Amino acid sequence: MKNSSLFKKGLIDGIPIFLGYLAVSFAFGIQAADIDLSPFQAGLLSLLNVTSAGQFAGLTVIATAGSYIELAILQLIVNLRYLLMSAALSQKLPGDTPTIHRMGIAYGVTDEIFGLSVLAEGPLRPAYSYGLIVVSVTGWVLGTVLGAAAGAILPHRLISALGVALYGMFIAIIIPPARDELPVRITVFMAMVMSTLYSVIPVLRDLSGGMKIILVTITVSSLAAIWMPRDPDDEGREA
């Protein structure tokens, strides 16, 4: 298939991602406006990051004037999964794929784009990936700019009300797997308990929001990995 056809196919396949990103990034834009980021600043942030969890967590650091080191560590931990996704996708690329194309594909690795890329038949061609990336990132940046623009003109009370959509989004993400798997329910519960403790214990509550996220993430994920390791036999049966 020609590169133009592959690019077009990527654009078409990425339309559902575009629509989903448009809604989620709108909520992010509103949150960005709430900490006085302009639509341009919020849109540029989304264009350069393309990571929902990382950007939402980063707003906490920005709002509290955290350090660059804190922000870097937070992004490394929150987005570490993309390293594994990129390594997996590299196995689908033809061996002669130039480094510049590998870097271009790596820029657009997200959960949804990774899912479509893995399901693509045959080797993963850069043209197809670029189609997915262009339409998906467009939705992500456009939603951010629209949300930030709306947040800049809407009353503060309404912005706070719309911010509830963010929490609803995260709840919608964790409920399905938590309902089906006990380890996920336990992990979510541990994260809730630890987050509460970090908010009330005298010394810990004085930490910045970004540092709290870092410590809770490392602690809970480590405990879950030690106490509830995934059985390789179960993975084989699921496959």
N, C-alpha and C positions, 0 to 999 in steps of 0.2 A: 504494500500500500504506500502511496506517495506521502511525503511529509505534509503536504497541504490537506490531504484527506485525513491523516492521523490527527492533525491539529484541530480540524473541524469536529472530528469525533470526540476529541477531548473536551471541546467547548460544549458540545451537546450533553455528554455524560456528566459534565460538571454543573449543569443547570440546577439540579436539586441541592447541590452544595451551596451554590450562589444564593438560593432562596433561604436556606437555613442560616448561612452566615449573615445575611442581611438582617435577620431578626435578632440574632444573638449580638452582633456588633452594634446594633442600635442601642441595646441596653448598655453596652460598654461605653458608647459615645455619651450617653446620659450621665454615667458615672464619671467619665472624664470631665465633662462640663461642670460637674458638682465640685471638682477640686480646681476649677478655674482654668482648665486647658481649653484653648481655642479649637474650633473645628479643624483648622489646619494642623495644629499640633497633635490633636487626637488622630487625625487621618494619617499623618506621617508616622506616628507611633505604630498604628496598625499595619501600615505598608512595610515597615522595617522589621516587624516582629512576627506577625501572622500566627499568634498563639493565644487562644482565648484565656486559658488558665494562667499563663505567664503574664499576660497584660493586666488581667483583673488583680492578680497578686501584686504586680508592679505598681498599680495605682496606690496601694496602701503605703508602699515605700515612698513614692513621690509626695503623697499627701502629708506624710510625717517628716519630710525633708531628710530621708535616710541617706546613708552613704552609698557611693557607687559600688563599693565592695559588697555591701549587704545586698544591693540590687542584683549584682552579678551572681552571687551565691544562690540567691533565691531563684533566679532564672535557670541556673544550672540544674538545680534540684527538680524544679517543677517541669522542666522541658527535657529531662534526661531520657525519657522514652523515645524522643525523636532520634537519638543516637542509634538506638536499636532498630528503629524503623528504617533509617537510612542505610544501615548495614544490610538489612534484609533486602531492600530495594536494589542495592548495588549488585546483588546476585542475579537480578533479572535483566540488568543492562548488558548489552553486547560488550564483549571484551575490548573492542576498539573504540568505545565511546570516549570522546575527548574529555579532559578534565574540566574544561569550561562548561560543558553540558552537565556533567555530574554536579558541579557547583550550582548550576541553575536549577536543577531538579531538587537539590538539597534545600534550597531556599523555600520551596513550596511544600515541603513534607509536613502534612498535618494528619490527624487521625483519619479524616474522611478521604483525603486525597490518597493516603497510603492504602486505604481499603480498596478503592477503585483501581489503583495501580497494581496491587497484588492480584486482583481478579482478572486483570487484562490478559488475554490469551497471547501466548508466545512471549518473546523478549519485549522488554519495556523500551519503547522508542522515545527519545527526547521530545519529538514533535507532539506526541500524545500527552506527555506530561505537561508541556507548556500550555496546551489547550486547557487542561484541568486547572493549572495554576492561574492562568489569566482570568478565567471566568470566576473562579473561587475567590481570589484575592480582590477582584473588582467588587464582589458582593460584600466582602469583609470591610474594605476601606469605605465604600459608599455608605453602608449602614452606620459605620462609625461617624462619618462626617454628618450624616443626617441626624443621628442621635445627639451629637455634640451641638449642632445648630439648634435643635429643638430644646436642648437643655439650657442653652444660652438665653432663650427668650421666654421659656415657660416659668411660672412661679415656682419658688423653691419648694413649697409644699407639694406641688404636683410632681416635681422631680423626685422628691423623697418617696412618693407613692409609687412612681414608676420603677424606682430602684428595687422594689419588692420583686419585680419580675426576674431580677438577677438571682435571687435566692430560690425562686420557683424553678428556674432553669437548672440550678445545681441539684435541687431535690429530685427533679425529674430524671436527672442523670444517674443518681445513686439508688433510687428506689427499685428499679427492675432487677439489677444484679443482687442487691441486698435482700430482696424478696426470695430469690432463687438459691442463694448460697450463704450458708452460715458464716464462713470466714469473712465474707464481705460485711455482713451485719455486725459482727464483732469488731472489725476494723473501724467501721463508721462510728460505732458506739465509743470505742477507745478515743477516737479523734475528737468526738464531742466532749467527752469527759476531760481530756487533757486541755482542750481549748478553754473550757470553763475554768479549770484550775489556773491556767496562765492569766486569766482575767481577774482572779480574786486573791491569789497568793501575793503578799506584799512585794517581795523582790521581783518575782516573775512578771507581775502586772505592769512594772515600770519599763519592761523591754519594749522596743518598737514593734509595730505590727508586722513588719517584714521578718524580723528575727523570730517572732512567735511562730509564724508560719513555717519557717525553716526548721525550728526545733521540733515542732509538733509533727511535721512531715517525716523527718528523719527518725524520730523516736517511734512513732506508730508503725511506720513501714518496716522498721527493723524488728520490732516485737512481733509483727504479723508474720514476717519471714521466718523468724525463729520458732514461734509457737505453732504456726499453721502453714508449714511449707506445702507447696503444691506437689501432689503425687504424680510422677511421670507416667505411671500406668493410667491414671485418670485422663491425662492429656491424650494418650494414645487411643483410649476408648472414645473420647470426644471427636477425635479426628476421623 
